[in-house]
């Protein structure tokens, strides 16, 4: 069965992006080969991307061509999406409904890119199976959090912790 996996970097105080929706603070730290290899290894395990519009627009703006055309992309947005195509779709289901449906279909794992609302909804509904989080040693003091407020405690099991240069990568699975 497919798993829904968050994979991404956050600040020490839990932010995905700063107050200006930027992640350039990640550039303050050298990216060691181990992180590049971990990303390559992770990409080999997925065939679907679930992403919010702000994250999608940011990723698309960083490259001349969208970097994930070979993946099935589900973009959550309330605005028209000019890039919509067979591989880039705007789902009509909630993230929870979409993930439940995709898990019953054949394929590789699902990359939950974020943002925080999508991640939090999936956690609240027991649909986020795994998190691979790289923590950068910086306090942003504000911005866009990985986790929004949850109405209940949710426990994960820590599977591994690896130091990668200045980053710490934690792998956690739903308990």
N, C-alpha and C positions, 0 to 999 in steps of 0.2 A: 504494500500500500504506500502511496505517496505521502510525504511529510511536508508540512508548511514550516519553512525555516527563515528566521530573520538572520541576515548576515550584514554587518556594517559596523562602522566606527562611531563612538560617542566620546564626549568629553568626560573628565573625571566626575563632573557634577551631573552627568546624565543627558546632555544635550546632543542631538543629531546635527543641529545647525545653530548658528548664532542668531541674534535678534534681527539681522538683515537677511536671514535665510541663506547664509553663506557657510561653506565648509572649508574656506581657505586657511583656517586655523590649523587644519591637518598638515598643511605644507610646512609648518614650523619644525616638523620632525622628519628625519630621514626615513624613507620607507625601505626596510631591509628586504633582501631577496626572499626571506622566509614569508613575508606578507604577500609578496607577489606570487609565490608558489602556492600559498594557502588559497589565494583568490582563484588561481588557475585550477587547482584541485576542486574547489567548491563549484566553479562554473561547469565542470564536467558532470556534476550530479543533478543539474537542474535543466528544465526545458520550458519553464513558465515563470513569469515575473508579475508580481502584484504590487502596484505602486500608486501613490497619490499624485495628483496633478502637479503640485509644487515640486516634488522630487523628480517627476518625469521631465518637467520643463528645465530644471537645473541640469539634469544629466544630458538632455538633448542640446543644451546651450554650450556644453563643454567640448563638443565634437563636431567636425564638419558633417559627419553622417551619424545617425543614431547608432549607438554601439551594440544594440541587442536585437537586430532585425531577425535573427534566426530563432529567437525565443517567442513564445506566445506571450504577449504583453497585455495585461488588463490594467487600464488606467482609470482610477476613480476621480471623476471630475463632474462639476455641474455646468461647465462651460463647453462650447463646441471644441472639438479636438481635430484640428486640420490634418494631423498626421494619421488619423484613423485609417486602418487598412485591415486586411485579413489577419495580420499578425499583431496589430495594435488596436485593441477594442476597448470600448467603454461599457463595462458590465451594467446590467440593470439590477442585478442581485446585490445584496449587502456583501461585504467581504466574508462574513461568516457563511452565508449561503453559497457563495462562489467556491470557497475553499472546501466546504463539505462536498459539493458536487464534483470538484476536480479530484478530490482524494479517491473517489470511486472509479475514476477513469484510469486507463493505463497511461503510463508515462513516468518521467523522472520527478524529482522533488520540485516544490514551488518556492521560489525566492520571494519572500515578503520584504520588499525594500523599505516600505514605510509610506507615509510618515507615522507619527505617533498614534493618531486616531485609529488607523488600520491595525497597527500592532496591538494596541490596547483592546480593541473590539475582539480580535482573535483570541487574545489571552482570556478575556472575560467569558468567552464562549467555548473555552477549552479546545481551540482549533490551532493554536500555535504550538508545534511539537518540539521545536528546537531553536536555540539562539546561539549564534556564533558572533560574539561581540568583541571588537578591538577597542580597548580603552586607551585614550591618549592622555598623557599627564598634563592636562590643562584645565583650569576652572574658567568657564565662560561667564558664569554669573547670570545667565539668562539666555533665552532663545527658544528653540523648538525641541521639546523633550522627546525621548524615545518612548517613555511611558506616561500616559495621562492618568488621571485618578481612576482607580479601580474600586468597586464596591465590595470586593472580597479579597482575602489573602489568596495568593496563588504560589504554590511551591514548585521549584524546579530543582533538578539534581545537577550538581556541578560535575561534569565529566572530565574536563581537563582545563588546565591553565598553562599557557605558554608565553614566555617573554620573547618578544620580537622587536629588537631594538628598544625604542622608548615606549612601544605599545605592549599591552598585556592582552592576549586573546583568551577569552573564556568561552568554553562550549558548555551549554546547559541544555538539558532535555526535560520535557514535561514529566512531572512525577505522577 
